[in-house]
Amino acid sequence: MSKLARAGLTAALLLGVAQAAHAATITGSVQGYGGGILFTLSATDEVVPYGDVTVTLRATVTGDPILDNGDLSSIDPAWINMVDVGIHGMDSFMLLDAPNQPDADGAVWTSVFGPASNRGCQGRSGVFACAATTDPDLFAAINDGAVHEWVWGVELGLPTEDFFANGLASLSHIGAQVQREGHLNGWILSETPIPEPGTALLFGLGMIVTGWSVRRRA
């Protein structure tokens, strides 16, 4: 292959990686509640109905999550009634979508600043976007195979490119509360998301291609 062809291939690969990385945006996940619920948090600037970025929290239920009740007994949670996400650089947000809303009476999830706690969304930290409901018709049921999403439009106080350059430092927290009848204090999840395998692989591929290009020019 000629030097010109190699240069063209390198440029194409770099462009493809850059475009793919932009399309993949920022994505991290947490395996919560005994591994029975996978929470995936992502941000993108491709489709933004409000603000600068769209942030999505997805909860995927696998099997039948069982929790330690702290008294040698186990509890199977029935629904998710509250979630929160940590978004650094956030100025304001709007909840765009949430499970089962609106219900027959037009009720929707309420979203304010967090963090989440057993007393609801605390409304005292500009880092957390929190969404909660006390309406049983809006609860996100914890059934095997269920998938639920909460979507926020977020206005940033920093350049969008800086937000994405910071990676998961921009999406630093995943939280949730689960409940069931007789256990309305529920169980709070509070975790730091880790990179999705595909995101890490994409980053590694970008480094490999960039390194190969630098070595070829040396």
RODO-2510 file (C-alpha; in nm, 4 decimals, decimal comma):
residues 218
     n   res          X          Y          Z
     1     m     0,0000     0,0000     0,0000
     2     s     0,1401     0,3418    -0,0926
     3     k     0,2120     0,6125     0,1661
     4     l    -0,0743     0,8182     0,0245
     5     a    -0,3167     0,5255     0,0576
     6     r    -0,1986     0,4584     0,4131
     7     a    -0,2464     0,8249     0,5016
     8     g    -0,5949     0,8153     0,3531
     9     l    -0,6795     0,4991     0,5476
    10     t    -0,5484     0,6527     0,8705
    11     a    -0,7518     0,9674     0,8164
    12     a    -1,0635     0,7624     0,7451
    13     l    -1,0120     0,5516     1,0561
    14     l    -0,9553     0,8567     1,2720
    15     l    -1,2637     1,0263     1,1296
    16     g    -1,4689     0,7101     1,1812
    17     v    -1,3525     0,6747     1,5406
    18     a    -1,4235     1,0406     1,6114
    19     q    -1,7717     1,0165     1,4597
    20     a    -1,8448     0,6911     1,6426
    21     a    -1,7213     0,8356     1,9708
    22     h    -1,9446     1,1382     1,9210
    23     a    -2,2402     0,9129     1,8416
    24     a    -2,1710     0,6911     2,1449
    25     t    -2,1456     1,0027     2,3662
    26     i    -2,0862     0,9364     2,7376
    27     t    -2,2168     0,6087     2,8768
    28     g    -2,1724     0,4408     3,2151
    29     s    -2,3579     0,1745     3,4102
    30     v    -2,4236     0,0279     3,7539
    31     q    -2,5453    -0,3246     3,8346
    32     g    -2,7690    -0,2568     4,1337
    33     y    -2,9923    -0,4337     4,3842
    34     g    -2,8157    -0,7657     4,3963
    35     g    -2,7399    -0,7521     4,0251
    36     g    -3,1100    -0,7642     3,9336
    37     i    -3,1353    -0,4143     3,7835
    38     l    -2,8859    -0,2702     3,5353
    39     f    -2,8839     0,1100     3,5391
    40     t    -2,7318     0,2720     3,2307
    41     l    -2,6663     0,6468     3,2187
    42     s    -2,5851     0,8260     2,8930
    43     a    -2,5590     1,1781     2,7504
    44     t    -2,5784     1,2975     2,3912
    45     d    -2,5973     1,6238     2,2001
    46     e    -2,7511     1,4686     1,8876
    47     v    -3,1213     1,5120     1,9727
    48     v    -3,1748     1,7885     2,2281
    49     p    -3,5344     1,9118     2,2782
    50     y    -3,4209     2,1313     2,5690
    51     g    -3,0862     2,2776     2,6705
    52     d    -2,7488     2,1572     2,5471
    53     v    -2,7501     1,7793     2,6074
    54     t    -3,0012     1,5001     2,6616
    55     v    -2,9316     1,2697     2,9566
    56     t    -3,1034     0,9299     2,9792
    57     l    -3,1172     0,6868     3,2698
    58     r    -3,2320     0,3376     3,1706
    59     a    -3,3233     0,0633     3,4183
    60     t    -3,3284    -0,2923     3,2813
    61     v    -3,4680    -0,5612     3,5127
    62     t    -3,3218    -0,9116     3,4921
    63     g    -3,4740    -1,1937     3,6943
    64     d    -3,6192    -1,1253     4,0377
    65     p    -3,4039    -0,8846     4,2451
    66     i    -3,3837    -0,9902     4,6089
    67     l    -3,2656    -0,7526     4,8828
    68     d    -3,1291    -0,8193     5,2290
    69     n    -3,3787    -0,6760     5,4771
    70     g    -3,1166    -0,6524     5,7527
    71     d    -3,2935    -0,8960     5,9881
    72     l    -3,1950    -1,2251     5,8227
    73     s    -3,4928    -1,1948     5,5896
    74     s    -3,5058    -1,1076     5,2192
    75     i    -3,7391    -0,8719     5,0355
    76     d    -3,8252    -0,8582     4,6669
    77     p    -3,8796    -0,4926     4,5668
    78     a    -4,1883    -0,4190     4,3565
    79     w    -4,1284    -0,0804     4,1964
    80     i    -3,8914     0,2123     4,1416
    81     n    -4,0407     0,5357     4,2702
    82     m    -3,7405     0,7699     4,2578
    83     v    -3,4141     0,8121     4,0656
    84     d    -3,1368     1,0686     4,0537
    85     v    -2,8322     1,1318     3,8373
    86     g    -2,5187     1,3384     3,8952
    87     i    -2,4516     1,5860     3,6126
    88     h    -2,1502     1,8117     3,6614
    89     g    -2,1634     2,1472     3,4860
    90     m    -2,5465     2,1545     3,4925
    91     d    -2,7263     2,4902     3,5152
    92     s    -3,0863     2,3744     3,4751
    93     f    -3,2861     2,0768     3,3500
    94     m    -3,6287     1,9631     3,2377
    95     l    -3,7683     1,6100     3,2732
    96     l    -3,8736     1,5138     2,9201
    97     d    -3,9941     1,1584     2,9769
    98     a    -4,0466     0,9044     3,2557
    99     p    -4,2232     0,5682     3,3004
   100     n    -4,6010     0,5514     3,2538
   101     q    -4,6549     0,9255     3,2291
   102     p    -4,8960     1,0843     3,2021
   103     d    -5,1383     0,8529     3,3806
   104     a    -5,5153     0,8531     3,3251
   105     d    -5,5485     1,1667     3,5391
   106     g    -5,2647     1,3481     3,3644
   107     a    -5,0207     1,3015     3,6544
   108     v    -4,6465     1,3011     3,5823
   109     w    -4,3211     1,2384     3,7678
   110     t    -4,1893     1,5434     3,9567
   111     s    -3,8294     1,6415     3,8868
   112     v    -3,6274     1,8810     4,1048
   113     f    -3,2699     1,9064     4,2222
   114     g    -3,1560     1,6147     4,4365
   115     p    -3,0106     1,4171     4,5869
   116     a    -3,2528     1,1294     4,6407
   117     s    -3,3212     1,0172     4,9968
   118     n    -3,5802     0,8254     5,1960
   119     r    -3,7566     1,1610     5,2357
   120     g    -3,7759     1,2216     4,8616
   121     c    -3,5784     1,4516     4,6318
   122     q    -3,3966     1,6924     4,8625
   123     g    -3,3787     1,9884     4,6208
   124     r    -3,0531     2,1187     4,7681
   125     s    -2,7733     2,0252     4,5267
   126     g    -2,7291     2,1615     4,1759
   127     v    -2,5260     1,8556     4,0785
   128     f    -2,8200     1,6113     4,1001
   129     a    -3,1307     1,5889     3,8825
   130     c    -3,3897     1,3880     4,0746
   131     a    -3,7278     1,2490     3,9647
   132     a    -3,9883     1,0973     4,1964
   133     t    -4,3532     0,9986     4,2199
   134     t    -4,5955     0,8829     4,4880
   135     d    -4,8584     0,7844     4,2305
   136     p    -4,8858     0,4025     4,2025
   137     d    -4,9966     0,4385     3,8401
   138     l    -4,6581     0,5918     3,7579
   139     f    -4,4356     0,3487     3,9468
   140     a    -4,1749     0,1670     3,7351
   141     a    -4,2620    -0,1978     3,7983
   142     i    -3,9755    -0,4342     3,8781
   143     n    -4,0717    -0,7272     3,6573
   144     d    -3,8328    -0,9586     3,4731
   145     g    -3,7517    -0,8048     3,1345
   146     a    -3,8946    -0,4615     3,2142
   147     v    -3,7097    -0,1588     3,0751
   148     h    -3,7759     0,1923     3,2091
   149     e    -3,6287     0,5270     3,1047
   150     w    -3,6031     0,8749     3,2535
   151     v    -3,4928     1,1476     3,0111
   152     w    -3,3782     1,4997     3,0972
   153     g    -3,2886     1,7953     2,8795
   154     v    -2,9956     1,9696     3,0461
   155     e    -2,8659     2,3223     3,0064
   156     l    -2,4943     2,3449     3,0816
   157     g    -2,2868     2,6148     3,2408
   158     l    -1,9779     2,5136     3,0448
   159     p    -1,9008     2,4509     2,6768
   160     t    -2,0599     2,1319     2,5464
   161     e    -1,7259     2,0068     2,4140
   162     d    -1,5761     2,0357     2,7637
   163     f    -1,8672     1,8392     2,9089
   164     f    -1,8022     1,5485     2,6720
   165     a    -1,4238     1,5747     2,7019
   166     n    -1,4605     1,5133     3,0775
   167     g    -1,6244     1,1743     3,0111
   168     l    -1,7803     1,0056     3,3122
   169     a    -1,6566     1,2879     3,5345
   170     s    -1,9571     1,4699     3,3831
   171     l    -2,1966     1,1842     3,4713
   172     s    -2,0736     1,0968     3,8170
   173     h    -2,3671     0,9369     3,9959
   174     i    -2,6622     0,6984     3,9576
   175     g    -2,9207     0,6769     4,2343
   176     a    -3,2601     0,5145     4,2826
   177     q    -3,5131     0,4109     4,5439
   178     v    -3,7132     0,0887     4,5300
   179     q    -4,0141     0,0017     4,7468
   180     r    -4,2888    -0,2524     4,8015
   181     e    -4,6040    -0,2708     5,0120
   182     g    -4,5132    -0,2537     5,3790
   183     h    -4,1636    -0,1185     5,3021
   184     l    -4,2255     0,2381     5,1870
   185     n    -3,8976     0,3684     5,3314
   186     g    -3,7488     0,1578     5,0576
   187     w    -3,3884     0,0933     4,9654
   188     i    -3,1624     0,3639     4,8233
   189     l    -2,9026     0,2928     4,5549
   190     s    -2,6138     0,5422     4,5341
   191     e    -2,3310     0,4434     4,3018
   192     t    -2,0666     0,5806     4,0664
   193     p    -2,1169     0,4584     3,7074
   194     i    -1,8378     0,2705     3,5348
   195     p    -1,7645     0,2838     3,1600
   196     e    -1,9627     0,0575     2,9310
   197     p    -1,7387    -0,2087     2,7656
   198     g    -1,8125    -0,0689     2,4187
   199     t    -1,7119     0,2812     2,5268
   200     a    -1,3808     0,1587     2,6689
   201     l    -1,3111    -0,0459     2,3540
   202     l    -1,3862     0,2537     2,1325
   203     f    -1,1515     0,4733     2,3352
   204     g    -0,8789     0,2085     2,3142
   205     l    -0,9239     0,1788     1,9382
   206     g    -0,8874     0,5532     1,9041
   207     m    -0,5636     0,5461     2,1023
   208     i    -0,4272     0,2570     1,8922
   209     v    -0,5047     0,4322     1,5617
   210     t    -0,3633     0,7628     1,6869
   211     g    -0,0480     0,5918     1,8156
   212     w     0,0027     0,4067     1,4863
   213     s    -0,0339     0,7313     1,2955
   214     v     0,2206     0,9079     1,5190
   215     r     0,4719     0,6229     1,4822
   216     r     0,4313     0,6235     1,1047
   217     r     0,5110     0,9954     1,0933
   218     a     0,8155     0,9621     1,3240
***
